Amino acid sequence: MFPKLQALTGRHAVAPTIWGEARGERIEGLISVGCVVRNRVRHPRRWSRDWRRVCHQRWQFSCWLLQGGEANYRAVMSWARFFVNDGTLPNASV
């Protein structure tokens, strides 16, 4: 992992993952990506207990370049904060 990526918090890793994987999708698409990441964190035997590692794991999420406007970034940061802080929603990834 690159040094700058290691300095990210969990939500700073989840936000661009949600945006990168589901940009252009309806809110359900954004929620689904957040649920996928959260489910992987909850199954550390296969993935990791670390939000950053789950997002950055090789060949899992193809999006790791943050692009777009400030409004999108703020929106996905809000969703990332929700998931990292164990927000409860029905699981949309199954």
C-alpha positions in Angstrom: 0.0 0.0 0.0 1.3 3.5 -0.8 2.3 5.6 2.2 -0.4 8.2 1.6 -3.1 5.6 1.4 -1.9 4.2 4.8 -2.6 7.6 6.4 -6.3 7.5 5.3 -9.0 6.8 7.8 -11.6 4.1 7.2 -14.1 6.6 6.0 -11.6 8.3 3.7 -11.0 4.9 2.0 -14.7 4.0 1.9 -15.9 7.3 0.4 -14.0 7.1 -2.9 -14.7 3.4 -3.1 -18.5 4.1 -3.0 -18.2 7.0 -5.4 -15.8 5.2 -7.8 -17.8 2.0 -8.0 -21.3 3.5 -8.1 -21.0 7.0 -9.6 -23.9 7.7 -11.9 -26.1 5.1 -10.0 -29.1 5.8 -8.0 -28.8 6.0 -4.2 -29.4 2.2 -4.0 -26.2 1.6 -5.9 -24.2 3.8 -3.5 -25.7 2.0 -0.5 -25.0 -1.4 -2.1 -21.3 -0.7 -2.4 -21.2 0.5 1.2 -22.9 -2.7 2.3 -20.3 -4.8 0.3 -17.4 -3.1 2.1 -19.1 -3.3 5.5 -19.9 -7.0 5.0 -16.3 -7.7 4.1 -15.1 -5.9 7.2 -17.5 -8.1 9.3 -15.9 -11.2 7.8 -12.2 -10.6 8.5 -11.1 -14.3 8.0 -11.5 -13.8 4.3 -11.0 -10.0 4.0 -9.8 -7.8 6.8 -11.2 -6.0 9.8 -9.6 -2.8 8.5 -11.8 -0.6 6.3 -8.8 0.7 4.3 -7.5 -2.8 3.6 -10.8 -4.0 2.4 -11.2 -1.0 0.0 -7.6 -1.3 -1.3 -7.4 -5.0 -1.6 -6.1 -6.0 -5.0 -8.6 -6.7 -7.7 -11.6 -6.0 -5.6 -12.6 -2.4 -6.4 -11.5 -0.9 -9.7 -12.0 2.8 -8.8 -9.1 4.1 -6.8 -8.8 7.5 -8.4 -10.9 10.2 -6.7 -12.5 12.4 -9.4 -15.4 14.7 -9.6 -16.7 17.7 -7.7 -16.7 18.8 -4.1 -20.4 18.1 -3.7 -20.0 14.4 -4.7 -17.1 14.1 -2.3 -19.1 15.5 0.6 -22.0 13.2 -0.2 -19.9 10.0 -0.3 -18.0 11.1 2.8 -21.3 11.3 4.6 -22.3 7.8 3.5 -18.8 6.5 4.4 -19.1 8.0 7.9 -22.5 6.3 8.3 -21.1 2.8 7.3 -17.9 3.0 9.3 -19.8 4.1 12.4 -21.9 1.0 12.1 -25.0 2.6 10.6 -27.9 0.3 10.4 -29.8 -0.2 7.1 -31.2 -3.3 5.5 -28.4 -5.2 3.7 -28.7 -4.1 0.1 -25.7 -6.1 -1.2 -27.4 -9.5 -1.0 
